[in-house]
Every structure is written in structure tokens, then in C-alpha cells.
Amino acid sequence: MNIGTLATFVVLELTLCLIPGPAVLLTVSYALRRGIRAGLAAAGGILAGNTLYFVLSALGIVALLLASYRVFTLIKWAGVVYLAFIGVRALLARRGISPDATALRPGEDRRALASGFVTQVSNPKAIVFFAAILPQFIDPHRSLVLQIAILTVASFVVELCVLTAYSLAADRLRRSSAAERASLWIERAGGLVLLAIAARIAREPLVAP
């Protein structure tokens, strides 16, 4: 892999990350409602999902998943149900956000991590990216493992920086006096965001069997 190919991949990855898709919306939702720790936990789940797909790409399994319509349909709808469930819970919340950065509810960071992982793994666009777009950056005459490792690290760094920036911005807004006054509405708005992510993933078409 030459420098030009890697630079092109980084630019593509940066462009995709900056667009407010499910990953960004989820990260912002958690950071706004629960603080920077929860936002970074959600980002960590998203990065874990990406890393899994990079590994599966190296093993040639992503193409098999994409070809298996039933398997990926199951993965997709399991993710939709999970995200819709936690979205409804937030929508029905009776307490709002807290400006205290240490006020993370028990297990909330784990739920944020799980939500990020589920969001990324069940998103049809993610698997299409790894099955159809990623191979365009691979030189078949060079080490597949080394190239996948380089692209994985590059993707990890870019997404981590972008999602961290979004988390910091959301956490700063969370600490404002306006957010404190509208805390319960922000909590419920977070639930709507989660439901919107679930609906967006549900609407994404799968590759025809």
C-alpha cells in the first residue's frame, strides 16, 4: 500500500465520519444526556464494531455475511429492536440529565458501549463499506494482513478523533444553564434520537438475495 492510497482512504474515512450518521448521532446523544464518559463509551462501541468488521474482512467473512441475506437480516433487526428498546426507555424517563460529570448511572457506560457496538454492527451501510469499498484500497500483490492492519489503525484514529470532538461539544452544551433547565426534555430528545437511529437502520435496504 502506497502513501497515496492510504491518504485517499483517510480522506474518505474523515468525510464519512463528519457526516452526522448513526454513529455521530448516538455518540452525541449519550454525551449530551450522560456526559463525556458515556459519549466516549458509545464511541468505543462503534470503534469495536468497526474493528470486528476489519478482522472479518481480513478473514474473508464479510463477503459471506453480505451474501447471506437471512443472517444479515437477523443481525440488522436485532440491532433495530435493541436501539428502539433503549430509545423508548429514555423517551419515558422521569428524570433529566445531570450537569454533574460523575453522575453516570450504574451500568450506563456499559449500555453506551453496547449501543455503539450494536449500532455499527447492524448498520447495512457499514457492512457494504467493508465488503464493497474497503477492497478498493487493498493491493492483492501485497500482504493482506499488513494492509488491513494499517487501514484499521487509520480508521480507528480518524473516527476516535471525530467522535471525541463531537462528544466534547455535546458535553459542553450539557453543562450550560439552558440545558440544565431543559434537562428532562433533553433526556427525552435523546430517546427520540435513538428511535430515529433504529428507524434509519430499519429503512436501509439490504443487498438482494
Buried (B, 14 or more C-beta within 10 A) or exposed (E): BEEEBBEEBBEBBBEBBEEEBBBBBBBBBBBBBBBBBBBBBBBBBBBBBBBBBBBBBBEEBBBEBBEEEEEBEEBBBEBBEBBBEBBBEBBEBEEBBBBEEEEBEEEBBEBBBBBBBBBBBBBBBBBBBBBEEBEEBBEEEEEBEEBBBBBBEBBBEBBBEBBBEBBBBBBEBBBEEEBBEBBEEBBBBBBEBBBBBBBBBBEBEEEEE
